[in-house]
Amino acid sequence: MKESMLIVTGALIIAIITSCTSKQEKMENRMKEFIVSYEERAIPLYREAALASWNANITGTDSDWAISEKASFEYAKIFTDKDAFAELSKLTESGNIKDPILVRQLELLYTAFRGGQVDPDLIAEQIRGETEVSRKYSNFRATVNGKELSDNQVEDILKKSTFSGDLRAAWEGHKMIGPLVADDIIKLVNHRNLVAQKIGFNNYHEMMLKQSGQDPAEVTEIFDELDNLTRGIFARLKEEIDTYYSKRFKIKITELRPWHYQNRFFQEAPEIYPVSFDKYYETQDPVKLVSAFYDGIGLNVDAILAGSDLYEKPGKNQHAFCTDIDRSGDVRTLNNVRPDSYWMNTLLHELGHGVYSYYNDRDLPFTLRDAAHTFTTEAVANLFGRLATDPAWMLKMGIISAEESAKITDVSRKALRLQMLVFSRWAQVMYHFEKSMYENPGQDLNKLWWDMVEKYQMVSKPEGRNMPDWATKIHVALYPCYYHNYLLGELLASQWHYYLTNKITDNKSFVGDKAVGSYLREKVFLPGAKYYWNDMIEKSTGERLTAKYYANQFVH
């Protein structure tokens, strides 16, 4: 009797296992079929949209922007497919997708299609608005004392002039982009909120964070923690900055205004220490330096540089970015290179994005051939961008002598610390402004902007000024609810820097050390988006994301 019961029980277990296996196999085959169909549609349109955007940013012509708008819409339209989203929903609800690679693709595709579950006409309207604003930014040149100036030329005046009148004219000339785009941006903000609400979110800011796998409350908590960590030390450094500029411009500290801080947004550290890094690069070729450096760590970038657009030209986007055209090796960077420390930093930064994309695992499915999160690629970019003003790196790269390196080591450390703290406070402005703007677009945004600037950057608003200065920052319009990732990227850059210099190499400059490239390629680039971002960080450093290494490096 017991034997027959055991036989029956065993048969039942086998039947259940077989049934479960059958369901799993069936659902996983459905998922594979979905992926094949999706990739057939998505890959060509992704590439077409990326190329069209690249061309428009290079030429700035109306015709190229129109082509870019159409291509972006055709790609975005994929994710509005209600039948496809219904299939992804069924696959998710089944609980029968077990293969880790399929599970991760399902998570990412479900999120992407959920974000597109609105009327395609709304998506088209948003892209049309973004394209128009992008065209205005691309074609704008500041008029200063009757002359049209590029952003680089405006920055030159703000950095080098000692005459307050010229500084104010350059700063205000640049800010004239604000009135040209402010109404367009407010329309976009309201439109983005409408899209977010139709999907089930309170506003676009909340949607963007949650859609990217971030908890808005957790991000706010990190930012508040950093505010508390940096407020006191920044206030002391701000007094040092103000004292320096009071003497430089021969005015009282109370008379200092935004145009006195050497750049358009006070997002870069003013050069208050007795070293000017620009002079070291005046006779250097940043492109050759960046090529040699990356090659030396085993991450050759010549193919990226060959397809890139590196120098200023009329109509071209005046900023810098890196783009992965096809997730199969066509990676490019747009820059406006000059021989100075800013563009050395920028090139190192953008090529950090570049190697992350270029050295992906091309055997992974298309959806997973991407960064674990947008801020993890920012972290790699920041890790390398910091080297531009590192005396040890500059010495190993042949930019300065051993004597000069020793001479500027202390002030360089102070300058980097100042840069990190200045940027940290600036990122607070951007994060809290955008969060509040999307929560209540009808409020006085001009006032909100300056309230944030005065609170976090401790910079006084010019008397009586009531202009849409918030609209002069291109990220508010075209890269919305993204800026916090730059600061999260700085936290992770410090975490990786600590791990690299304590576990991987004794070479603090990284120059010529292929172990650095090998570590990043194996632990960060090749996994792509295979893991949730915090899981990837834990796998690569032994810890989840933490602010302690950033604080140890720049605060304590």
KEDREN-56039 format. One record per residue (C-alpha): residue in three letters; residue number from 0; z negated, x negated, y. Coordinates in steps of 0.001 Angstrom, whole numbers, padded with zeros to 6 digits. Each point is the difference from the previous one (the first is absolute). Layout:
# KEDREN-56039
SITE    aa     i        up      east     north
SITE   ALA   NUM         Z         X         Y
...
This chain:
# KEDREN-56039
SITE    aa     i        up      east     north
SITE   MET     0    000000    000000    000000
SITE   LYS     1   -000980   -002767    002392
SITE   GLU     2    003199   -001842   -000903
SITE   SER     3    002195    003000    000777
SITE   MET     4   -001856    000582    003295
SITE   LEU     5    000592   -003624    000946
SITE   ILE     6    003696    000348   -000839
SITE   VAL     7    000275    003154    002148
SITE   THR     8   -001902   -001623    002891
SITE   GLY     9    002164   -003103   -000220
SITE   ALA    10    003115    002117   -000006
SITE   LEU    11   -001217    001854    003092
SITE   ILE    12   -000737   -003255    001834
SITE   ILE    13    003434   -001342   -000894
SITE   ALA    14    001585    003264    001148
SITE   ILE    15   -001871   -000113    003311
SITE   ILE    16    000911   -003663    000568
SITE   THR    17    003614    000716   -000927
SITE   SER    18    000051    002989    002338
SITE   CYS    19   -001494   -002028    002870
SITE   THR    20    002413   -002851   -000655
SITE   SER    21    002864    002446   -000054
SITE   LYS    22   -001051    001530    003332
SITE   GLN    23   -000500   -003426    001537
SITE   GLU    24    003374   -001211   -001239
SITE   LYS    25    001696    003152    001242
SITE   MET    26   -001532   -000191    003485
SITE   GLU    27    000572   -003732    000305
SITE   ASN    28    003656    000498   -000913
SITE   ARG    29    000216    002651    002711
SITE   MET    30   -001514   -002486    002440
SITE   LYS    31    002532   -002663   -001020
SITE   GLU    32    002847    002471    000494
SITE   PHE    33   -001345    000886    003434
SITE   ILE    34   -000173   -003679    000980
SITE   VAL    35    003597   -000637   -001087
SITE   SER    36    001215    002976    002031
SITE   TYR    37   -002131   -000972    002997
SITE   GLU    38    001133   -003623    000031
SITE   GLU    39    003667    000996   -000229
SITE   ARG    40   -000440    002004    003203
SITE   ALA    41   -002566   -002095    001841
SITE   ILE    42    001070   -003631   -000381
SITE   PRO    43    003437    000276    001697
SITE   LEU    44   -001402    002154    002819
SITE   TYR    45   -003002   -002317    000498
SITE   ARG    46    002344   -002961    000378
SITE   GLU    47    002369    001892    002300
SITE   ALA    48   -002880    001093    002272
SITE   ALA    49   -001460   -003520    000110
SITE   LEU    50    003360   -001546    000909
SITE   ALA    51    000715    002621    002652
SITE   SER    52   -003396   -000533    001604
SITE   TRP    53    000552   -003770   -000080
SITE   ASN    54    003369    000284    001720
SITE   ALA    55   -001342    002374    002664
SITE   ASN    56   -002896   -002331    000815
SITE   ILE    57    002417   -002924    000326
SITE   THR    58    002632    001665    002201
SITE   GLY    59   -001940    002740    001793
SITE   THR    60    003184    002069    000321
SITE   ASP    61   -000072    003799    000048
SITE   SER    62    002503    000163   -002849
SITE   ASP    63   -002097   -002222   -002269
SITE   TRP    64   -003143    001974    000802
SITE   ALA    65    001853    003207   -000894
SITE   ILE    66    001017   -001515   -003350
SITE   SER    67   -003595   -001111   -000588
SITE   GLU    68   -001332    003473    000777
SITE   LYS    69    002381    001608   -002497
SITE   ALA    70   -000763   -002551   -002727
SITE   SER    71   -003762    000330    000496
SITE   PHE    72    000265    003772   -000312
SITE   GLU    73    002084   -000170   -003179
SITE   TYR    74   -002631   -002227   -001617
SITE   ALA    75   -002933    002096    001264
SITE   LYS    76    001712    003166   -001253
SITE   ILE    77   -000471   -001161   -003603
SITE   PHE    78   -003731    000661    000293
SITE   THR    79    000446    003572    001223
SITE   ASP    80    001331    001061   -003424
SITE   LYS    81   -002303    002831   -001071
SITE   ASP    82    001179    000015   -003619
SITE   ALA    83   -000696   -003728   -000299
SITE   PHE    84   -003483    000454    001453
SITE   ALA    85   -000649    002889   -002409
SITE   GLU    86    000954   -002246   -002917
SITE   LEU    87   -002292   -002786    001251
SITE   SER    88   -002798    002545    000393
SITE   LYS    89    000439    001164   -003601
SITE   LEU    90    000035   -003568   -001275
SITE   THR    91   -003158   -000769    001966
SITE   GLU    92   -001824    003129   -001138
SITE   SER    93    000906   -000578   -003645
SITE   GLY    94   -002245   -003041   -000226
SITE   ASN    95    002308   -001289   -002727
SITE   ILE    96    001517   -002949    001832
SITE   LYS    97   -001954   -002965   -001385
SITE   ASP    98    002243   -003040    000354
SITE   PRO    99   -001451   -001953    002998
SITE   ILE   100    003394   -000763    001559
SITE   LEU   101    001039    003644   -000234
SITE   VAL   102   -003393    001179    001293
SITE   ARG   103    000278   -002191    003090
SITE   GLN   104    003558    001112    000732
SITE   LEU   105   -001085    003610   -000405
SITE   GLU   106   -002842   -000503    002503
SITE   LEU   107    002272   -001595    002603
SITE   LEU   108    002903    002392   -000443
SITE   TYR   109   -002247    003062    000050
SITE   THR   110   -001493   -001210    003296
SITE   ALA   111    003434   -000742    001475
SITE   PHE   112    001442    003392   -000951
SITE   ARG   113   -003147    001828    001148
SITE   GLY   114    000564   -001535    003438
SITE   GLY   115    003511    001453    000075
SITE   GLN   116   -000824    003585   -000880
SITE   VAL   117    001108    001400    003334
SITE   ASP   118    003195    001511    001345
SITE   PRO   119    002696   -002743    000078
SITE   ASP   120    000845    001158    003520
SITE   LEU   121   -003504   -001098    001081
SITE   ILE   122    000555   -003428   -001559
SITE   ALA   123    003377   -000283    001722
SITE   GLU   124   -001551    000945    003339
SITE   GLN   125   -002697   -002645   -000404
SITE   ILE   126    002496   -002726   -000874
SITE   ARG   127    002208    001053    002916
SITE   GLY   128   -002951   -000285    002385
SITE   GLU   129   -001077   -003368   -001410
SITE   THR   130    003525   -001380    000211
SITE   GLU   131    000352    001042    003644
SITE   VAL   132   -003321   -001585    000937
SITE   SER   133    000883   -003145   -001956
SITE   ARG   134    003273   -000270    001917
SITE   LYS   135   -001861    000264    003324
SITE   TYR   136   -002436   -002758   -000934
SITE   SER   137    002787   -002217   -001289
SITE   ASN   138    002070    000298    003173
SITE   PHE   139   -002852   -000159    002530
SITE   ARG   140   -000400   -003101    002154
SITE   ALA   141   -002740   -000301    002602
SITE   THR   142    001110   -000223    003629
SITE   VAL   143   -002163   -002545    001840
SITE   ASN   144    000698   -000872    003630
SITE   GLY   145    003527    001342   -000372
SITE   LYS   146    000805   -001877   -003222
SITE   GLU   147    000302    001346   -003545
SITE   LEU   148   -002266   -001941   -002332
SITE   SER   149   -000428   -000068   -003775
SITE   ASP   150   -003412    000342   -001614
SITE   ASN   151   -000027   -003762   -000565
SITE   GLN   152    000602   -000594    003717
SITE   VAL   153   -002752    002452    000963
SITE   GLU   154   -002377   -001809   -002349
SITE   ASP   155    000983   -003326    001589
SITE   ILE   156   -001021    001255    003444
SITE   LEU   157   -003278    001473   -001262
SITE   LYS   158   -000873   -003201   -001803
SITE   LYS   159    001023   -002559    002612
SITE   SER   160   -000184    001476    003512
SITE   THR   161   -003143   -000488    002085
SITE   PHE   162    001054    002467    002687
SITE   SER   163   -001531    003446   -000441
SITE   GLY   164    002916    001713    001732
SITE   ASP   165    002528   -001344   -002523
SITE   LEU   166   -002318    000836   -002896
SITE   ARG   167   -000426    003569    001174
SITE   ALA   168    003733    000443    000601
SITE   ALA   169    000839   -001239   -003517
SITE   TRP   170   -002710    002114   -001652
SITE   GLU   171    000954    003152    001914
SITE   GLY   172    003723   -000649   -000559
SITE   HIS   173   -000534   -000026   -003728
SITE   LYS   174   -002116    003171    000172
SITE   MET   175    002956    001951    001404
SITE   ILE   176    001173    000653   -003544
SITE   GLY   177   -002990    002387   -000230
SITE   PRO   178    001355    002823    002186
SITE   LEU   179    003408   -000300   -001723
SITE   VAL   180   -001392    000753   -003461
SITE   ALA   181   -003382    001754    000464
SITE   ASP   182    001298    003578   -000198
SITE   ASP   183    002128   -000891   -003035
SITE   ILE   184   -003033   -001502   -001738
SITE   ILE   185   -002193    003039    000684
SITE   LYS   186    002740    002191   -001496
SITE   LEU   187    000058   -002291   -003027
SITE   VAL   188   -003792    000133   -000344
SITE   ASN   189    000013    003803    000017
SITE   HIS   190    002920    000070   -002402
SITE   ARG   191   -001663   -002464   -002394
SITE   ASN   192   -003171    002093    000081
SITE   LEU   193    002047    003091   -000851
SITE   VAL   194    001512   -001793   -003007
SITE   ALA   195   -003446   -001177   -001140
SITE   GLN   196   -001515    003466    000322
SITE   LYS   197    002811    001585   -002014
SITE   ILE   198   -000846   -002378   -002845
SITE   GLY   199   -003709    000826    000231
SITE   PHE   200   -001504   -002728    002191
SITE   ASN   201   -001940    000519    003225
SITE   ASN   202    002221   -002365    001966
SITE   TYR   203    002517   -002803   -000385
SITE   HIS   204   -002548   -002799    000332
SITE   GLU   205   -002000    001360   -002928
SITE   MET   206    003203    000507   -001985
SITE   MET   207    001276   -003530    000537
SITE   LEU   208   -003218   -001612   -001183
SITE   LYS   209   -000458    002251   -003009
SITE   GLN   210    003650   -000241   -000991
SITE   SER   211   -000320   -003796   -000042
SITE   GLY   212   -003048    000118   -002264
SITE   GLN   213   -002635   -000488    002704
SITE   ASP   214   -003082    002100    000708
SITE   PRO   215   -000103    000694    003784
SITE   ALA   216   -003809    000092   -000016
SITE   GLU   217   -000128   -003372   -001769
SITE   VAL   218    002444   -001573    002478
SITE   THR   219   -002008    001354    002948
SITE   GLU   220   -003176   -001350   -001587
SITE   ILE   221    001551   -003483   -000316
SITE   PHE   222    001152    000117    003618
SITE   ASP   223   -003439    001090    001195
SITE   GLU   224   -001581   -002799   -002038
SITE   LEU   225    002354   -002523    001620
SITE   ASP   226   -000704    001476    003437
SITE   ASN   227   -003713   -000598   -000547
SITE   LEU   228    000618   -003489   -001381
SITE   THR   229    002277   -001116    002839
SITE   ARG   230   -001231    001868    003088
SITE   GLY   231   -002750   -002428    000990
SITE   ILE   232    001881   -003219   -000586
SITE   PHE   233    003121    001405    001639
SITE   ALA   234   -002008    000982    003091
SITE   ARG   235   -001238   -003598    000272
SITE   LEU   236    003505   -001393   -000462
SITE   LYS   237    001362    002531    002479
SITE   GLU   238   -002416   -001402    002611
SITE   GLU   239    001409   -003456   -000785
SITE   ILE   240    003555    001323    000372
SITE   ASP   241   -000796    001736    003283
SITE   THR   242   -001689   -003082    001439
SITE   TYR   243    003054   -002073   -000902
SITE   TYR   244    002401    002446    001648
SITE   SER   245   -002152    000464    003040
SITE   LYS   246    000386   -003719    000659
SITE   ARG   247    003671   -000118   -000998
SITE   PHE   248    001019    002802    002366
SITE   LYS   249   -002660   -000696    002630
SITE   ILE   250   -001285    003579   -000060
SITE   LYS   251   -003291    001686   -000844
SITE   ILE   252   -000623    001055   -003605
SITE   THR   253   -000169    003611    001198
SITE   GLU   254    003578   -000359    001313
SITE   LEU   255    001503   -000921   -003379
SITE   ARG   256    002509    002544   -001301
SITE   PRO   257    002142    000395   -003151
SITE   TRP   258    002822   -002203    001320
SITE   HIS   259   -002353   -002995    000212
SITE   TYR   260   -000463   -000359   -003771
SITE   GLN   261    003242   -001861   -000838
SITE   ASN   262    001767    002715   -001995
SITE   ARG   263    001042    003621    000305
SITE   PHE   264   -002769    001550   -002083
SITE   PHE   265   -002734   -002652   -000236
SITE   GLN   266    000720   -000101   -003726
SITE   GLU   267    000483   -003765   -000049
SITE   ALA   268   -002793   -002419    000834
SITE   PRO   269    000310   -001444    003518
SITE   GLU   270    000319   -003791    000117
SITE   ILE   271   -003409   -000722    001478
SITE   TYR   272   -000682   -003134   -002006
SITE   PRO   273    001364   -003399    001082
SITE   VAL   274    002929   -000022   -002400
SITE   SER   275    003408    001608    000343
SITE   PHE   276    001611    000356   -003382
SITE   ASP   277    003373    000785    001552
SITE   LYS   278    000471   -003619    001077
SITE   TYR   279   -000061   -001157   -003622
SITE   TYR   280    002964    002205   -000848
SITE   GLU   281    002183   -000658    003064
SITE   THR   282    002080   -002583   -001890
SITE   GLN   283   -000348    001601   -003427
SITE   ASP   284    002285    002373   -001889
SITE   PRO   285   -002271    002768   -001362
SITE   VAL   286    002694    001119   -002457
SITE   LYS   287    000251   -003453   -001597
SITE   LEU   288   -003789   -000299   -000091
SITE   VAL   289   -000467    003353   -001707
SITE   SER   290    002749   -000776   -002509
SITE   ALA   291   -001574   -003348   -000901
SITE   PHE   292   -003505    001449   -000267
SITE   TYR   293    000844    002875   -002314
SITE   ASP   294    002182   -002220   -002157
SITE   GLY   295   -002919   -002433   -000283
SITE   ILE   296   -002300    002647   -001483
SITE   GLY   297    002642    001115   -002482
SITE   LEU   298    001159    003097    001847
SITE   ASN   299    003429   -001003    001311
SITE   VAL   300    001218    002309    002801
SITE   ASP   301    003488   -001352    000660
SITE   ALA   302    001674    003102   -001448
SITE   ILE   303   -002140    002206    002245
SITE   LEU   304    000792   -002059    003104
SITE   ALA   305    003723   -000043   -000816
SITE   GLY   306    000153    003792    000254
SITE   SER   307   -002308    000289    003007
SITE   ASP   308    000597    000389    003752
SITE   LEU   309   -002275   -002468    001744
SITE   TYR   310    000863   -000328    003683
SITE   GLU   311    000189    002126    003159
SITE   LYS   312    003133    001951    000887
SITE   PRO   313    000816    002984    002258
SITE   GLY   314   -000878    003418   -001411
SITE   LYS   315   -001944   -001459   -002916
SITE   ASN   316   -003521    001142   -000885
SITE   GLN   317   -002329   -002352    001879
SITE   HIS   318   -002761    000106   -002575
SITE   ALA   319   -000166   -001457   -003513
SITE   PHE   320   -000018    001496   -003468
SITE   CYS   321    000923   -000726   -003598
SITE   THR   322    001933    002423   -002171
SITE   ASP   323    000755    000202   -003709
SITE   ILE   324    003501    001441   -000176
SITE   ASP   325    000193    000712   -003729
SITE   ARG   326   -003196   -001236   -001759
SITE   SER   327    002326   -002307   -001930
SITE   GLY   328    000074   -003112    002163
SITE   ASP   329    001682    001037    003255
SITE   VAL   330   -002940   -000669    002325
SITE   ARG   331    000557   -000632    003721
SITE   THR   332   -002047   -000609    003119
SITE   LEU   333    000816    000835    003614
SITE   ASN   334   -001505   -002327    002612
SITE   ASN   335    000625   -001233    003537
SITE   VAL   336   -001038   -003592   -000606
SITE   ARG   337   -000978   -002424    002716
SITE   PRO   338   -001610   -003429   -000436
SITE   ASP   339   -003607    001042    000662
SITE   SER   340   -003173    000755   -001935
SITE   TYR   341    000464    003776    000207
SITE   TRP   342    003330   -000082   -001788
SITE   MET   343   -001219   -002641   -002451
SITE   ASN   344   -002793    002406   -000928
SITE   THR   345    002435    002918   -000106
SITE   LEU   346    002485   -001792   -002262
SITE   LEU   347   -002736   -001083   -002412
SITE   HIS   348   -001279    003584    000062
SITE   GLU   349    003351    001691   -000587
SITE   LEU   350    000922   -002409   -002779
SITE   GLY   351   -003358    000869   -001581
SITE   HIS   352    001314    003552   -000247
SITE   GLY   353    003276   -001465   -001181
SITE   VAL   354   -001332   -001992   -002946
SITE   TYR   355   -002110    002971   -001115
SITE   SER   356    003207    002050   -000306
SITE   TYR   357    002358   -002749   -001163
SITE   TYR   358   -002198   -001238   -002841
SITE   ASN   359   -000648    003413   -001501
SITE   ASP   360    000430    000664   -003715
SITE   ARG   361    003553    001314   -000292
SITE   ASP   362   -000730    001169   -003529
SITE   LEU   363   -002378    002620    001428
SITE   PRO   364    001377    003474    000721
SITE   PHE   365    001334    000517    003534
SITE   THR   366   -003051    002040    001091
SITE   LEU   367   -002402   -002810   -000941
SITE   ARG   368    002048   -002783    001627
SITE   ASP   369   -002067    000327    003159
SITE   ALA   370   -003298   -001227    001424
SITE   ALA   371   -003217    001387   -001463
SITE   HIS   372   -000588    001403    003483
SITE   THR   373    001532   -000574    003391
SITE   PHE   374   -003114   -001888    001164
SITE   THR   375    000125   -002394   -002979
SITE   THR   376    003348   -001316    001221
SITE   GLU   377   -001507   -000219    003497
SITE   ALA   378   -002769   -002124   -001514
SITE   VAL   379    002465   -002536   -001406
SITE   ALA   380    001823   -000067    003342
SITE   ASN   381   -003280   -000557    001877
SITE   LEU   382   -001141   -002695   -002429
SITE   PHE   383    003054   -002078    000874
SITE   GLY   384    000344    001004    003657
SITE   ARG   385   -003420   -001497    000773
SITE   LEU   386    001302   -003450   -000961
SITE   ALA   387    002080   -000320    003193
SITE   THR   388   -003070   -001166    001963
SITE   ASP   389   -001798   -001796   -002854
SITE   PRO   390   -000215   -003736    000827
SITE   ALA   391   -000149   -000964   -003700
SITE   TRP   392    003229    001917   -000640
SITE   MET   393    001655   -001365    003143
SITE   LEU   394   -000936   -003561   -001046
SITE   LYS   395    001355    000392   -003546
SITE   MET   396    003189    001559    001384
SITE   GLY   397    000563   -002989    002296
SITE   ILE   398   -000443    001999    003205
SITE   ILE   399   -002982   -001988    001329
SITE   SER   400   -001639   -003357   -000685
SITE   ALA   401   -003283   -000562   -001848
SITE   GLU   402   -001595   -000936    003315
SITE   GLU   403    001180    003207    001664
SITE   SER   404   -001064    002054   -002993
SITE   ALA   405   -003541   -001372    000172
SITE   LYS   406   -000052    000506    003754
SITE   ILE   407    000852    003720   -000120
SITE   THR   408   -001734    001055   -003237
SITE   ASP   409   -003074    001472    001677
SITE   VAL   410    001859    001877    002735
SITE   SER   411    002542    001209   -002554
SITE   ARG   412   -002781    001528   -002058
SITE   LYS   413   -001350    001677    003133
SITE   ALA   414    003491    001207    000947
SITE   LEU   415    000599    001552   -003437
SITE   ARG   416   -003406    001634    000068
SITE   LEU   417    000776    001416    003443
SITE   GLN   418    003384    001218   -001204
SITE   MET   419   -001529    001802   -002962
SITE   LEU   420   -002641    001672    002159
SITE   VAL   421    002436    000945    002777
SITE   PHE   422    002350    001501   -002574
SITE   SER   423   -002843    001768   -001790
SITE   ARG   424   -001002    001771    003219
SITE   TRP   425    003622    000854    000802
SITE   ALA   426    000471    001506   -003473
SITE   GLN   427   -003032    002213    000689
SITE   VAL   428    001813    001384    003062
SITE   MET   429    003102    000814   -002019
SITE   TYR   430   -001832    001551   -002937
SITE   HIS   431   -002346    002219    001985
SITE   PHE   432    002675    000993    002549
SITE   GLU   433    002452    001137   -002663
SITE   LYS   434   -002676    001766   -002038
SITE   SER   435   -001135    001953    003073
SITE   MET   436    003563    000635    001204
SITE   TYR   437    001055    001641   -003258
SITE   GLU   438   -003234    001987   -000153
SITE   ASN   439    000636    001339    003512
SITE   PRO   440    003455   -000777    001455
SITE   GLY   441   -000607    002284    003004
SITE   GLN   442   -002784   -002090    001500
SITE   ASP   443    000493   -002387    002921
SITE   LEU   444    001520   -002888   -001938
SITE   ASN   445    000192   -002260    003057
SITE   LYS   446   -003771    000298    000396
SITE   LEU   447   -000626   -000321   -003732
SITE   TRP   448    001946   -003263   -000087
SITE   TRP   449   -001960   -001634    002790
SITE   ASP   450   -003299    001320   -001342
SITE   MET   451    000788   -001847   -003234
SITE   VAL   452    001159   -003154    001799
SITE   GLU   453   -003165   -000119    002104
SITE   LYS   454   -002267    000712   -002985
SITE   TYR   455    001458   -002426   -002521
SITE   GLN   456    001796   -002650    002086
SITE   MET   457   -002340    000173    002985
SITE   VAL   458    002954   -000100    002404
SITE   SER   459   -000114    002052    003209
SITE   LYS   460    002645    002613    000732
SITE   PRO   461    001881   -000637    003278
SITE   GLU   462   -001356    002283    002723
SITE   GLY   463    001747    003360    000169
SITE   ARG   464    002386   -000777   -002864
SITE   ASN   465    001171    003098   -001854
SITE   MET   466    003013   -001114   -002028
SITE   PRO   467    000861    000400   -003705
SITE   ASP   468   -000825   -003617   -000768
SITE   TRP   469   -000729    000987   -003606
SITE   ALA   470    003716    000745   -000377
SITE   THR   471    000956   -003605    000812
SITE   LYS   472   -001230   -001141   -003431
SITE   ILE   473    002936    000521   -002350
SITE   HIS   474   -002251    000472   -003028
SITE   VAL   475   -001427    003239    001412
SITE   ALA   476    003482    001509   -000011
SITE   LEU   477    001796   -001553   -002939
SITE   TYR   478   -002599   -001428   -002389
SITE   PRO   479   -002620    002742    000257
SITE   CYS   480   -003444   -000177   -001600
SITE   TYR   481    000789   -003464   -001345
SITE   TYR   482   -001794   -002411    002313
SITE   HIS   483   -003313    000073   -001858
SITE   ASN   484    001806   -001731   -002861
SITE   TYR   485    000399   -003115    002132
SITE   LEU   486   -003768   -000335    000289
SITE   LEU   487   -000564    000822   -003672
SITE   GLY   488    002600   -002689   -000634
SITE   GLU   489   -002090   -002494    001974
SITE   LEU   490   -003034    000831   -002157
SITE   LEU   491    001997   -000574   -003169
SITE   ALA   492    001626   -003157    001402
SITE   SER   493   -003499   -001462    000433
SITE   GLN   494   -000935    001087   -003523
SITE   TRP   495    003103   -001680   -001456
SITE   HIS   496   -000508   -003072    002200
SITE   TYR   497   -003520   -000396   -001361
SITE   TYR   498    001204    000409   -003591
SITE   LEU   499    002915   -002415    000411
SITE   THR   500   -002060   -002735    001663
SITE   ASN   501   -002950    000335   -002378
SITE   LYS   502    001646    000808   -003332
SITE   ILE   503    003617   -001163    000127
SITE   THR   504    000382   -003042    002257
SITE   ASP   505   -001876   -002548    002102
SITE   ASN   506    002996   -000129    002345
SITE   LYS   507   -001213    002048    002967
SITE   SER   508    003395   -000168    001737
SITE   PHE   509    001965    001168   -003110
SITE   VAL   510    002842   -002380    000989
SITE   GLY   511    001934   -001210   -003039
SITE   ASP   512   -002383    001722   -002419
SITE   LYS   513    001968    001962   -002562
SITE   ALA   514   -003229    001357   -001512
SITE   VAL   515   -000269    002263    003057
SITE   GLY   516    003429    001502   -000581
SITE   SER   517   -000588    000312   -003741
SITE   TYR   518   -003270    001866    000505
SITE   LEU   519    001513    002454    002472
SITE   ARG   520    003122    000539   -002078
SITE   GLU   521   -001950    000622   -003211
SITE   LYS   522   -003007    001942    001326
SITE   VAL   523    001467    001850    003003
SITE   PHE   524    003811    000122    000099
SITE   LEU   525    000990    000541   -003636
SITE   PRO   526   -002408    002920   -000604
SITE   GLY   527    001728    001862    002858
SITE   ALA   528   -001347    003549    000179
SITE   LYS   529   -000985    000021   -003655
SITE   TYR   530   -003678    000333    000920
SITE   TYR   531   -001946    002008    002572
SITE   TRP   532   -000497   -002345    002977
SITE   ASN   533   -003727   -000584   -000464
SITE   ASP   534    000517   -000657   -003715
SITE   MET   535    002601   -002657    000849
SITE   ILE   536   -002399   -001603    002488
SITE   GLU   537   -002752   -000049   -002617
SITE   LYS   538    002358   -001506   -002586
SITE   SER   539    001069   -002718    002455
SITE   THR   540   -003402   -000892    001506
SITE   GLY   541   -002631    001399   -002344
SITE   GLU   542   -001177    002424    002710
SITE   ARG   543    001194    003158    001660
SITE   LEU   544    000885   -000084    003708
SITE   THR   545   -002935   -001180    002098
SITE   ALA   546   -000529   -000949    003653
SITE   LYS   547   -002472   -002778   -000819
SITE   TYR   548    002536   -002848   -000118
SITE   TYR   549    001519    001024    003327
SITE   ALA   550   -003498    000186    001492
SITE   ASN   551   -000962   -003389   -001456
SITE   GLN   552    003185   -001544    001354
SITE   PHE   553    000052    001467    003496
SITE   VAL   554   -003267    001740    000899
SITE   HIS   555   -003005   -001830   -001437
